Amino acid sequence: MPTVAPCLWFATEAEQAARFYTSVVPRSRVVRVSPYVSETPAGLPVGSPMTVEFELDGSPFTALNGGEHRRYTEALSIQLICADQAESDLVWEGLSEGGQQVACGWLTDRYGVSWQVFPHEVDELLRDPDPGRAERASLALLRQVRIDVAEIRAAADAGAV
């Protein structure tokens, strides 16, 4: 069975970014840093980090120093589905430091990577078998920047938008 591991492209900040992400996301670690062993088309020096393998809450990722010619877009984001509101708030604050908070739990971090951070209960509220509850939860979510699951739950329970 193949392993799925997203590869995040950085100009030269792969190791710095991996260490930042693993310091913010609980149960995470840097696994290995592999250096360039020859000259590169991007002009990065021999011995500088080429790839950094890391895990975010057990999920594998690779960070690559590939030079300046690639940029991120919000069309692709990484979802961090947190255990609860407290964990979600902690990760949200950490990842958004030096970045930009967007909407509906999305943020762009200091490296330009797009993330969506929310407590797992949000999914349950949005998938409620009662279409009215699910709609009220969805409308409450759409008004938020940082996700507040208590506010979404209260809207779902309110019986009116």
Buried (B, 14 or more C-beta within 10 A) or exposed (E): EEEEEEEBBBBBBBBBBBBBBBEBBEEBEBEEBEEBEEEBEBEBEEEBBBBBBBBBBEBEBBBBBBBEEEEBEEEEBBEBBBEEBEBBBBBBBBBBEEBEBBEBBBBBBBBBBBBBBBBEBBEBBBEBEEEEBBBBBBEBBEEBBBBBBEBBBEBBEEEEE
